[in-house]
Structure formats: C-alpha cells, structure tokens
Amino acid sequence: MGKVRVTKNLSILLLLVCSLALNVLFILKRVRVFDDESSSSDELSWSRRPAREAERVAAISCSGHGRAFIDSSLVVDEEEEEEGPVCECNSCYAGSHCQNFLPSCPVNAKSGDPLFLEPFWMENAESSAMMVAGWHRMSYTFKDSGYMSKQLKARLRQMHAIVGNAVTEGRYIIFGSGSTQLINAAVHALSSHNSYSPSLVVPRIPYYSLYKQQTEFFQEVEYKFEDDASLWMNDSATNNLIEIVTSPNNPDGQLNHARLQHPNDKAIYDRFYYWSHFTAISSPADDDIMLFSLSKFIGHAGTRFGWAVVKDETVFTRMSRYLTLNTVGVSHESQLRALRLMKVIIQGKEEETMFDFGYKTMRNRWEKLNDIVSISKRFSLQNIEFQYCNFFHKIRAPSPAFAWLKCLRKEEKDCHAVLAAANIMGCRGSTYGAEDKFVRLSLVGTQDDFDHLLHQVKILISEEKPNRFDSDHIPCDLFSFL
Amino acid sequence: MGKVRVTKNLSILLLLVCSLALNVLFILKRVRVFDDESSSSDELSWSRRPAREAERVAAISCSGHGRAFIDSSLVVDEEEEEEGPVCECNSCYAGSHCQNFLPSCPVNAKSGDPLFLEPFWMENAESSAMMVAGWHRMSYTFKDSGYMSKQLKARLRQMHAIVGNAVTEGRYIIFGSGSTQLINAAVHALSSHNSYSPSLVVPRIPYYSLYKQQTEFFQEVEYKFEDDASLWMNDSATNNLIEIVTSPNNPDGQLNHARLQHPNDKAIYDRFYYWSHFTAISSPADDDIMLFSLSKFIGHAGTRFGWAVVKDETVFTRMSRYLTLNTVGVSHESQLRALRLMKVIIQGKEEETMFDFGYKTMRNRWEKLNDIVSISKRFSLQNIEFQYCNFFHKIRAPSPAFAWLKCLRKEEKDCHAVLAAANIMGCRGSTYGAEDKFVRLSLVGTQDDFDHLLHQVKILISEEKPNRFDSDHIPCDLFSFL
C-alpha cells in the first residue's frame, strides 16, 4: 500500500517536472530566446499593417477573370472604406467577382497592354513584392549617381548579358519615363539643331504609329516627320535624316535593319520586342542607340520605365539634358520596382522562369491563331520563320507580339470593318502607314482576351464561303466588259 | 505528520494543475484559437519576406545623420549580398554609420531637396509604408479613368479643400511626372500654335531658373523665352504673352500676382510653395492654371509627381495630349505612393500632423537665421510679414523655403564668392535673373544642413568688422578725388 502511494507520488512529481519544463519552454519561446521561422514574424512592427492590407486585397477572388488592386482600397471617408477594394475585370467580364462573361462584347485585340505576363507575377508573389517605407528616397537624386540608380543600371547590364540581346559593355545607359520619352529624347539629341535645315525623322512602313504623332506634336525648330524611309534611300542631297528602326517590328514582327546608308544618316533602334518571348535572339544587337522598355519585356507598362543603350558620349549627354529638363529624371518608385523585378528574373530560381513562361504563352497563342487562319482563303497572317535562338539554345517557333492580318479579297479594302462586323476590334493598317487591307491584332493581352479573339476568328472563318465576286478568280481583261 | 504530507501532496497537485493549465493556454495560443495582435501576424504569407527585409534595412543605425535604403540591398551576386545595405549620409557626414562630421566640408545650401520633412515620415512609419504586389497595375491605364487614378484625384481635391489653398470644384485635374513636365505641358498648351508669331514666355525677376532653361531647350516652333514680364506690361502690340507667376516666389518667397493685364495674355501660376509650411493661406487660389507638386508639399521629390488644376477645357485637353505623347501618363507606383501619403495627411491622427511639423520646422529655421543676420550690417534677408493664416486660424510667423540673402557692401558685388569664402555654397542671384549681390540659401534641406549653415553664418557675421572701404559711408563726390 505504501509502495503504491510512493509510486503515485513519484509519477505526479514527474508529471509536474515535465509540465513545468514545458512551461519554461513556452515562456522562453514567447520572449524569443529561440528564433525560429514562425516566431520571428512577430518581430514585424511598422510593416505589418501594410503587409496585411496587401494580402487581404490579393486574397479577393475575381474568378480568374480580374484582380483587385490595393489602391482601390486606399479610401478615406467612412462610407467608401466599408465598401473596400473591388475586382477590376478583364474585358468582356463583369459582376462583383468578374463571374459573368458578356458574349456579345467586342473582342479587345487593339490594346498593346502586355498582360500575358500577369499570371507569372501572381505565381511569384513572394519574390516580386516590395515594401516601400514612407521616407524611401525622398531626394531628387541618388547619392553619387544623379537621377539613376547605380544598382539598377548594373542589373540591366547583367540582364542583357544573360539574354545576349544587346552589347552594353562600354556603352552609356540612360533611363526614361517609359520608352516613349526616350524616343523624344533620342530624336532631339540627333536632330541638326539648325532651323534652316531641319532634320527629317523617317520610319519604314509599316511603323509604330506613335512615332508620327510624337514627332509631329513635339515638332521643334530642328526636326519634322516624313512618312517612309525608302523614299529617301537615294537622296544624297538631304543629309539630316534620322531613321527609326523597330526590330522586331511593331506591327509585323520583322527583324528590320536601317535602310539609309549615308554616313551622315542616323538610326534609332527601337528594340522593345527584342526579347526571347517574341523572337529568336540571334546575336547581341550593337546599334548606336538602342531603346528598351519594361513594358514589353516583363509586362509592367504602368511603371513607365525604359532605358537607352548609347554608344556616343555627345548623344548621351544631349539625351540626359533632355530628360532632366523634361521630367527631372525617372520616379524612384519605378526604379525600385524595376530593380526588384529584375532581381526575380536574374535569380530565376522558380520552376518556370519568366523567359520560359513568356515564350510558351506567346508561341501557343500564335500556333493556335495560325492553325485557324491558315485554312482560310479570305485572311492571311504574316510569315515568320522558325529560327535558332542563342538564348534557349534551340530552334524556336514563331511567337510575335502582334498578328498582322491581311484581308485577301480585293473588294475587302477595309479589313478593319470586316473584322469589326465579326465583333473583333483591331487597329487599321493606315495607322501604321500601310494599306487598310491590313489589321493589327494584339496577342499580348490577357488569356481571356486571346481566348475570346480565337473564338470569334474561328466563327468568322468557319462561316467563310467562296465570295461570288472573288476577284482573284476573274482575269483582269474580263473586268473591262463588266 | 499525516496532515503535513496531505498538505504537501495537495500543493504539488495544485501546482501541477496550474502548470498544465498554463500549457494548455500556450498550446491553444500557438494553434491560434485566440486571435490576438501578435499571433495573427503569422497569417502573413508572401508579404512576410519583403516586410522583414524593409524593417531590417530601416533598423540600420546611421547615427541620425543618414539612412539606409532598401534598394542598396537589392543586389544579386554573392559578394555584394554579404555587404548588404549601407548608410547614405547627410552632406558633410561620413563613416559606415555616418558617425563622423567633416568640419571643413562646404555647407550645402544650394539644393532644394525638401528633406526637412523626412523625420516626419520616419516617425509615421506604419501609416506611410506601402506593400506593392508584383502584379500591381501592370496595364498602361486605370480601369475607366485613363492614365490617372480616380482615387488620387479625389484625395487631391479633398486636400485642397482641407488646406483651403485652391479652388478645385468644377476644375480639371491633370497629373504630371513632376511639376517640371507640367510647366512644359502648360506652356505648350497656351502657346499660339503659329510659327510666324510665336508666343513669348515671360516670368518676373527674380524667377525660378528652370523656366528659362526649359523654355529655351524645348523651344518649339510656337514659343520662345523673354526675360522679364515688366518690360512687356505696356506693349499692346504683342498679344501672345505667357507669364509664369511663382507665388510664393522661388527664390524670395513673395506672393506675386500676374503683371500682364491684356485680355489676350495668359498666366501659369506655379503654386508649389502655396502650402502652410511656407506661407499664410489667405484664401483659396483660383487662377486659370495652377501647378502643384508632391516635392515641396510633402517632401517626396524623387517620386516625380505633380498636378495641375485647370479651368479651361481646351487647355486641359491640350495639356493631356502633351503628357500622353511625352510619357504616356505618370508611373503607377508614383500615383500609388502619392495616394498612400495623402491618406496619412488627410486622416492626420498623429499627435503632430505634417502641417504642424512642416510649419514649426520652417518657422524655427527662419527665426534662427533671421536673428543672426539681423545684427549684421554686411548682409540682409528679404522681408516677410507676419500674416493671418486661414488654415491654422492664427497669425503666423514667416517660414519661407529659401533665404534671399543680399550682400550690402557696394564693393561686394559677387555675394556668392563672399559666402563661398566662408564655406557656404548657395545659388548666385544671376541664376534667377537678378543681380549677383543676391544669393539663394536653401532652408528646406536636412536639419544637419541647416545647423551647419547656421553655424557658418554665425562665424561669418561674428567676424564682421566695419569695412575700411565701406562705400556706404563715403559720399559720392569724394570718389572722384581718389
């Protein structure tokens, strides 16, 4: 009986010791003597509120057809605050959670908004998010590096070296508020600075329409716009020619080269699409002035960040002066974001890199569209070859940013109207200095935009009947009798 | 004896029960049955890494004479990563933690960097920080509101209503990449669009030097720069005059009004300094075109964000077109930041609002500088009156952004050189179209900058001796015999 009592007392004591030990352990953990993964998040102080807020907004479901942004929740008065952030739906989707497809809504194939990369960034939320402190870089300038982040410059050079799409060693790099501003700056820097003999800015047809609008709008004393580089090829009398070369080209994806060959002629290379999503990287470009943008490279059009790679010091200095007097450099928040996102891409430890994701998406889209259009006799697409890519180390399929669709029937001169009748909204050929038998269809939008486009093109082509007046089958001399 | 044992057993049992209960409590807390402030931070997922990173950088000590920024830590290769973020020191401070003052270093009184507000934002870290998701607003545009955030527009109107410094009801608001771009846009929008009779852009002396540089640099077909509005006051032959009115003025803080009165004359009001930090708010400004900037208002110069308040629809449309073709709107990150910071100011639940902090800081600086300079016979400062302020509801002391210092001795024509010899670097009067007897000294920099300035001015004035050749005491005719 006494033995039982002793054993019982002993086990109670043992239990007490264990329990007390556990108490001590818990207490030590709470006062953070051990520093493990889960407890150290308790260390967060001022950053916890914004972090939570961002996660709360990101968690809002928009049915995969939209997203909620944090700046729709940053409201002040009480009524609005209760409402909170709301879904912003893809084109042709509606409802509080973007749950409703609007079937009769026109296909958005106009916008060059590069949303095809949005899913990649959603997938890589942790590495791509950034916390900006309220006092982050309030100055006009960076310490010892003027308006440009040295770190970002270094990452851009590293990026070009990895992709192999541009020589940057021994070249100047200059930032702009989007590449649009850089085009203006480059045209200004190259122009003759002589109002009696202004420079002529000449792109090659079909060209990105903004060039014309910009150059005509900002028409300074020193330059004006002319429509077509080929007209000036043999004109040795005019020495102040600035050719804008978009390569790969917007709208048709061709790898253009400068046509003007006179030693006095100057070229600005728009290299916005010279990334492995859109084209084979055959060799590093080494043009005098090359322009790049975040928009078509990683999809962040709204960040308004572009950069130029420039050989000549005088051109660099003149461009810098333009950018300083125009906007006093580039937003520090944009530079910070570009840096954060470059880091994600360069480290590329994800299962699928942005390069893989970008190329696969664009290739699949082109393949699908091409499969459908190739059976049509009414429409055709531009021809793009399979090519060896030095970045992927393999032959790659075409994957252009835009389809340059042509209406083949002679009487269908307004191809835009033909497509619009089928509820497909593209951009008319004349916008690019070309015939209206062409239409540009954007392939860089959301997956919803593309699926919708494909669906409507399928219907259009499936309804295709041989045209009664198909002029291709009527010999020319027959016309004279009609 | 038996009683003692029973009591002992009872207390052991009681201890055991308590200990077990405590353990149960700890366990329940760990599995989040209770949801208190500290445990719920464990809910953070993708935002935890960037939040931690930001706090780690913010915790780096720079001895109160500098700060570390997150983008110096966003580095890639191994060597640099080990180094981590570093302190960026205020002018004249050095060392890995900015611990060393460099006494012979020249005073930085040139820069208009509005760092006087940095301590306020550091103090309000939680409310002013923002987390930006990797997929935040990748589009060129906002849903249904073009390049501009509707939310931000609403907050700006609300802010003007609170401060009472501008009428915005029924007015257009337009965003720019800093006010610098808005000046260009406004000049472009108002110019005659007639190259045979270009508009003339005329400020009033002393004027902010950027106006001249900008207008001359971007000299379009339609406008050119002329130096002084007063020269044109009676010139009725010239009808295309655009007057730039800075009010309060940079450099001298005066509340200027347009001088040109012809009905065809147009005015652009630069209202960058019309905030209660710098001047009394007498009534809401209601000019045709008013420009504001984040920089001088809340101190975020690097964000490159400004806005214009415009009465006329045509002017608004022309300015919008300029901004679209120039930079395709304003960085979404800048807009997000502006919105976040506006919210902090509008809610103003802090013990000390930004308005209190801004005014007190600037008033104290002016008071101290003025006290010293007022005993000098060699230097003077501009005169600024005490005035009733409708925002603070009281008479307020002067608190200008810049000191417009004058060298009084006739032979000291180069006041900049006089100050430079005392290790004080300001901006010479001729930069502002004025005489070089004037120098602009910036008062908006860091507290270190100001303290250093005050110290050097004190020395300069304490060493002041009556000048042997003080020409003020020599009658004019005496000179002829010398």
HADDOCK unambig.tbl for C-alpha pairs under 7 A between the chains (distance, minus, plus):
assign (segid A and resid 16 and name CA) (segid B and resid 16 and name CA) 5.07 0.50 0.50
assign (segid A and resid 19 and name CA) (segid B and resid 19 and name CA) 5.91 0.50 0.50
assign (segid A and resid 19 and name CA) (segid B and resid 20 and name CA) 6.02 0.50 0.50
assign (segid A and resid 20 and name CA) (segid B and resid 19 and name CA) 6.00 0.50 0.50
assign (segid A and resid 22 and name CA) (segid B and resid 23 and name CA) 6.93 0.50 0.50
assign (segid A and resid 23 and name CA) (segid B and resid 19 and name CA) 6.80 0.50 0.50
assign (segid A and resid 23 and name CA) (segid B and resid 22 and name CA) 6.92 0.50 0.50
assign (segid A and resid 23 and name CA) (segid B and resid 23 and name CA) 5.96 0.50 0.50
assign (segid A and resid 26 and name CA) (segid B and resid 26 and name CA) 6.72 0.50 0.50
assign (segid A and resid 38 and name CA) (segid B and resid 42 and name CA) 6.66 0.50 0.50
assign (segid A and resid 41 and name CA) (segid B and resid 41 and name CA) 6.59 0.50 0.50
assign (segid A and resid 41 and name CA) (segid B and resid 42 and name CA) 6.33 0.50 0.50
assign (segid A and resid 42 and name CA) (segid B and resid 38 and name CA) 6.01 0.50 0.50
assign (segid A and resid 42 and name CA) (segid B and resid 41 and name CA) 6.33 0.50 0.50
assign (segid A and resid 44 and name CA) (segid B and resid 52 and name CA) 6.57 0.50 0.50
assign (segid A and resid 46 and name CA) (segid B and resid 125 and name CA) 5.86 0.50 0.50
assign (segid A and resid 46 and name CA) (segid B and resid 126 and name CA) 4.17 0.50 0.50
assign (segid A and resid 47 and name CA) (segid B and resid 51 and name CA) 5.51 0.50 0.50
assign (segid A and resid 47 and name CA) (segid B and resid 55 and name CA) 6.94 0.50 0.50
assign (segid A and resid 47 and name CA) (segid B and resid 126 and name CA) 6.13 0.50 0.50
assign (segid A and resid 47 and name CA) (segid B and resid 129 and name CA) 6.75 0.50 0.50
assign (segid A and resid 49 and name CA) (segid B and resid 126 and name CA) 6.80 0.50 0.50
assign (segid A and resid 50 and name CA) (segid B and resid 129 and name CA) 6.35 0.50 0.50
assign (segid A and resid 50 and name CA) (segid B and resid 130 and name CA) 5.40 0.50 0.50
assign (segid A and resid 50 and name CA) (segid B and resid 131 and name CA) 5.69 0.50 0.50
assign (segid A and resid 51 and name CA) (segid B and resid 47 and name CA) 5.52 0.50 0.50
assign (segid A and resid 51 and name CA) (segid B and resid 51 and name CA) 6.58 0.50 0.50
assign (segid A and resid 51 and name CA) (segid B and resid 131 and name CA) 5.84 0.50 0.50
assign (segid A and resid 52 and name CA) (segid B and resid 44 and name CA) 6.57 0.50 0.50
assign (segid A and resid 54 and name CA) (segid B and resid 131 and name CA) 6.11 0.50 0.50
assign (segid A and resid 55 and name CA) (segid B and resid 47 and name CA) 6.95 0.50 0.50
assign (segid A and resid 69 and name CA) (segid B and resid 136 and name CA) 6.52 0.50 0.50
assign (segid A and resid 71 and name CA) (segid B and resid 336 and name CA) 6.33 0.50 0.50
assign (segid A and resid 72 and name CA) (segid B and resid 151 and name CA) 6.98 0.50 0.50
assign (segid A and resid 74 and name CA) (segid B and resid 340 and name CA) 6.81 0.50 0.50
assign (segid A and resid 76 and name CA) (segid B and resid 343 and name CA) 6.60 0.50 0.50
assign (segid A and resid 113 and name CA) (segid B and resid 139 and name CA) 5.55 0.50 0.50
assign (segid A and resid 113 and name CA) (segid B and resid 140 and name CA) 6.30 0.50 0.50
assign (segid A and resid 115 and name CA) (segid B and resid 138 and name CA) 6.91 0.50 0.50
assign (segid A and resid 115 and name CA) (segid B and resid 139 and name CA) 6.87 0.50 0.50
assign (segid A and resid 118 and name CA) (segid B and resid 135 and name CA) 5.93 0.50 0.50
assign (segid A and resid 121 and name CA) (segid B and resid 134 and name CA) 5.49 0.50 0.50
assign (segid A and resid 121 and name CA) (segid B and resid 135 and name CA) 5.40 0.50 0.50
assign (segid A and resid 122 and name CA) (segid B and resid 134 and name CA) 6.81 0.50 0.50
assign (segid A and resid 122 and name CA) (segid B and resid 135 and name CA) 5.98 0.50 0.50
assign (segid A and resid 125 and name CA) (segid B and resid 46 and name CA) 5.90 0.50 0.50
assign (segid A and resid 125 and name CA) (segid B and resid 133 and name CA) 6.71 0.50 0.50
assign (segid A and resid 125 and name CA) (segid B and resid 134 and name CA) 5.99 0.50 0.50
assign (segid A and resid 126 and name CA) (segid B and resid 46 and name CA) 4.19 0.50 0.50
assign (segid A and resid 126 and name CA) (segid B and resid 47 and name CA) 6.13 0.50 0.50
assign (segid A and resid 126 and name CA) (segid B and resid 49 and name CA) 6.80 0.50 0.50
assign (segid A and resid 128 and name CA) (segid B and resid 133 and name CA) 6.79 0.50 0.50
assign (segid A and resid 128 and name CA) (segid B and resid 134 and name CA) 4.61 0.50 0.50
assign (segid A and resid 129 and name CA) (segid B and resid 47 and name CA) 6.77 0.50 0.50
assign (segid A and resid 129 and name CA) (segid B and resid 50 and name CA) 6.35 0.50 0.50
assign (segid A and resid 129 and name CA) (segid B and resid 131 and name CA) 7.00 0.50 0.50
assign (segid A and resid 129 and name CA) (segid B and resid 132 and name CA) 5.62 0.50 0.50
assign (segid A and resid 129 and name CA) (segid B and resid 133 and name CA) 4.49 0.50 0.50
assign (segid A and resid 129 and name CA) (segid B and resid 134 and name CA) 4.86 0.50 0.50
assign (segid A and resid 130 and name CA) (segid B and resid 50 and name CA) 5.39 0.50 0.50
assign (segid A and resid 130 and name CA) (segid B and resid 131 and name CA) 5.70 0.50 0.50
assign (segid A and resid 130 and name CA) (segid B and resid 132 and name CA) 5.30 0.50 0.50
assign (segid A and resid 130 and name CA) (segid B and resid 133 and name CA) 6.69 0.50 0.50
assign (segid A and resid 131 and name CA) (segid B and resid 50 and name CA) 5.67 0.50 0.50
assign (segid A and resid 131 and name CA) (segid B and resid 51 and name CA) 5.83 0.50 0.50
assign (segid A and resid 131 and name CA) (segid B and resid 54 and name CA) 6.11 0.50 0.50
assign (segid A and resid 131 and name CA) (segid B and resid 130 and name CA) 5.72 0.50 0.50
assign (segid A and resid 131 and name CA) (segid B and resid 131 and name CA) 4.38 0.50 0.50
assign (segid A and resid 131 and name CA) (segid B and resid 132 and name CA) 6.29 0.50 0.50
assign (segid A and resid 132 and name CA) (segid B and resid 129 and name CA) 5.62 0.50 0.50
assign (segid A and resid 132 and name CA) (segid B and resid 130 and name CA) 5.30 0.50 0.50
assign (segid A and resid 132 and name CA) (segid B and resid 131 and name CA) 6.28 0.50 0.50
assign (segid A and resid 133 and name CA) (segid B and resid 125 and name CA) 6.72 0.50 0.50
assign (segid A and resid 133 and name CA) (segid B and resid 128 and name CA) 6.81 0.50 0.50
assign (segid A and resid 133 and name CA) (segid B and resid 129 and name CA) 4.49 0.50 0.50
assign (segid A and resid 133 and name CA) (segid B and resid 130 and name CA) 6.68 0.50 0.50
assign (segid A and resid 134 and name CA) (segid B and resid 121 and name CA) 5.51 0.50 0.50
assign (segid A and resid 134 and name CA) (segid B and resid 122 and name CA) 6.83 0.50 0.50
assign (segid A and resid 134 and name CA) (segid B and resid 125 and name CA) 6.00 0.50 0.50
assign (segid A and resid 134 and name CA) (segid B and resid 128 and name CA) 4.60 0.50 0.50
assign (segid A and resid 134 and name CA) (segid B and resid 129 and name CA) 4.84 0.50 0.50
assign (segid A and resid 135 and name CA) (segid B and resid 118 and name CA) 5.93 0.50 0.50
assign (segid A and resid 135 and name CA) (segid B and resid 121 and name CA) 5.37 0.50 0.50
assign (segid A and resid 135 and name CA) (segid B and resid 122 and name CA) 5.97 0.50 0.50
assign (segid A and resid 136 and name CA) (segid B and resid 69 and name CA) 6.54 0.50 0.50
assign (segid A and resid 137 and name CA) (segid B and resid 302 and name CA) 6.35 0.50 0.50
assign (segid A and resid 138 and name CA) (segid B and resid 115 and name CA) 6.91 0.50 0.50
assign (segid A and resid 138 and name CA) (segid B and resid 299 and name CA) 6.29 0.50 0.50
assign (segid A and resid 138 and name CA) (segid B and resid 300 and name CA) 4.42 0.50 0.50
assign (segid A and resid 138 and name CA) (segid B and resid 301 and name CA) 5.47 0.50 0.50
assign (segid A and resid 138 and name CA) (segid B and resid 302 and name CA) 5.15 0.50 0.50
assign (segid A and resid 139 and name CA) (segid B and resid 113 and name CA) 5.55 0.50 0.50
assign (segid A and resid 139 and name CA) (segid B and resid 115 and name CA) 6.89 0.50 0.50
assign (segid A and resid 139 and name CA) (segid B and resid 300 and name CA) 6.81 0.50 0.50
assign (segid A and resid 139 and name CA) (segid B and resid 301 and name CA) 5.47 0.50 0.50
assign (segid A and resid 139 and name CA) (segid B and resid 302 and name CA) 5.23 0.50 0.50
assign (segid A and resid 140 and name CA) (segid B and resid 113 and name CA) 6.30 0.50 0.50
assign (segid A and resid 140 and name CA) (segid B and resid 301 and name CA) 5.07 0.50 0.50
assign (segid A and resid 140 and name CA) (segid B and resid 302 and name CA) 4.49 0.50 0.50
assign (segid A and resid 141 and name CA) (segid B and resid 302 and name CA) 6.82 0.50 0.50
assign (segid A and resid 151 and name CA) (segid B and resid 72 and name CA) 6.97 0.50 0.50
assign (segid A and resid 177 and name CA) (segid B and resid 327 and name CA) 5.93 0.50 0.50
assign (segid A and resid 178 and name CA) (segid B and resid 327 and name CA) 6.19 0.50 0.50
assign (segid A and resid 180 and name CA) (segid B and resid 326 and name CA) 6.45 0.50 0.50
assign (segid A and resid 180 and name CA) (segid B and resid 327 and name CA) 5.62 0.50 0.50
assign (segid A and resid 181 and name CA) (segid B and resid 326 and name CA) 5.44 0.50 0.50
assign (segid A and resid 181 and name CA) (segid B and resid 327 and name CA) 5.12 0.50 0.50
assign (segid A and resid 214 and name CA) (segid B and resid 325 and name CA) 5.67 0.50 0.50
assign (segid A and resid 219 and name CA) (segid B and resid 220 and name CA) 6.49 0.50 0.50
assign (segid A and resid 220 and name CA) (segid B and resid 219 and name CA) 6.51 0.50 0.50
assign (segid A and resid 220 and name CA) (segid B and resid 220 and name CA) 4.16 0.50 0.50
assign (segid A and resid 220 and name CA) (segid B and resid 221 and name CA) 5.54 0.50 0.50
assign (segid A and resid 221 and name CA) (segid B and resid 219 and name CA) 6.99 0.50 0.50
assign (segid A and resid 221 and name CA) (segid B and resid 220 and name CA) 5.52 0.50 0.50
assign (segid A and resid 221 and name CA) (segid B and resid 221 and name CA) 5.17 0.50 0.50
assign (segid A and resid 299 and name CA) (segid B and resid 138 and name CA) 6.30 0.50 0.50
assign (segid A and resid 300 and name CA) (segid B and resid 138 and name CA) 4.43 0.50 0.50
assign (segid A and resid 300 and name CA) (segid B and resid 139 and name CA) 6.80 0.50 0.50
assign (segid A and resid 301 and name CA) (segid B and resid 138 and name CA) 5.47 0.50 0.50
assign (segid A and resid 301 and name CA) (segid B and resid 139 and name CA) 5.46 0.50 0.50
assign (segid A and resid 301 and name CA) (segid B and resid 140 and name CA) 5.06 0.50 0.50
assign (segid A and resid 302 and name CA) (segid B and resid 137 and name CA) 6.32 0.50 0.50
assign (segid A and resid 302 and name CA) (segid B and resid 138 and name CA) 5.14 0.50 0.50
assign (segid A and resid 302 and name CA) (segid B and resid 139 and name CA) 5.22 0.50 0.50
assign (segid A and resid 302 and name CA) (segid B and resid 140 and name CA) 4.48 0.50 0.50
assign (segid A and resid 302 and name CA) (segid B and resid 141 and name CA) 6.82 0.50 0.50
assign (segid A and resid 302 and name CA) (segid B and resid 331 and name CA) 5.90 0.50 0.50
assign (segid A and resid 302 and name CA) (segid B and resid 332 and name CA) 5.41 0.50 0.50
assign (segid A and resid 303 and name CA) (segid B and resid 331 and name CA) 4.82 0.50 0.50
assign (segid A and resid 303 and name CA) (segid B and resid 332 and name CA) 5.59 0.50 0.50
assign (segid A and resid 303 and name CA) (segid B and resid 333 and name CA) 6.37 0.50 0.50
assign (segid A and resid 304 and name CA) (segid B and resid 330 and name CA) 6.99 0.50 0.50
assign (segid A and resid 304 and name CA) (segid B and resid 331 and name CA) 5.20 0.50 0.50
assign (segid A and resid 325 and name CA) (segid B and resid 214 and name CA) 5.66 0.50 0.50
assign (segid A and resid 326 and name CA) (segid B and resid 180 and name CA) 6.44 0.50 0.50
assign (segid A and resid 326 and name CA) (segid B and resid 181 and name CA) 5.44 0.50 0.50
assign (segid A and resid 327 and name CA) (segid B and resid 177 and name CA) 5.92 0.50 0.50
assign (segid A and resid 327 and name CA) (segid B and resid 178 and name CA) 6.19 0.50 0.50
assign (segid A and resid 327 and name CA) (segid B and resid 180 and name CA) 5.62 0.50 0.50
assign (segid A and resid 327 and name CA) (segid B and resid 181 and name CA) 5.13 0.50 0.50
assign (segid A and resid 331 and name CA) (segid B and resid 302 and name CA) 5.89 0.50 0.50
assign (segid A and resid 331 and name CA) (segid B and resid 303 and name CA) 4.81 0.50 0.50
assign (segid A and resid 331 and name CA) (segid B and resid 304 and name CA) 5.18 0.50 0.50
assign (segid A and resid 331 and name CA) (segid B and resid 334 and name CA) 6.66 0.50 0.50
assign (segid A and resid 332 and name CA) (segid B and resid 302 and name CA) 5.41 0.50 0.50
assign (segid A and resid 332 and name CA) (segid B and resid 303 and name CA) 5.58 0.50 0.50
assign (segid A and resid 333 and name CA) (segid B and resid 303 and name CA) 6.36 0.50 0.50
assign (segid A and resid 333 and name CA) (segid B and resid 333 and name CA) 5.71 0.50 0.50
assign (segid A and resid 333 and name CA) (segid B and resid 334 and name CA) 6.06 0.50 0.50
assign (segid A and resid 334 and name CA) (segid B and resid 331 and name CA) 6.66 0.50 0.50
assign (segid A and resid 334 and name CA) (segid B and resid 333 and name CA) 6.07 0.50 0.50
assign (segid A and resid 336 and name CA) (segid B and resid 71 and name CA) 6.34 0.50 0.50
assign (segid A and resid 340 and name CA) (segid B and resid 74 and name CA) 6.81 0.50 0.50
assign (segid A and resid 343 and name CA) (segid B and resid 76 and name CA) 6.71 0.50 0.50
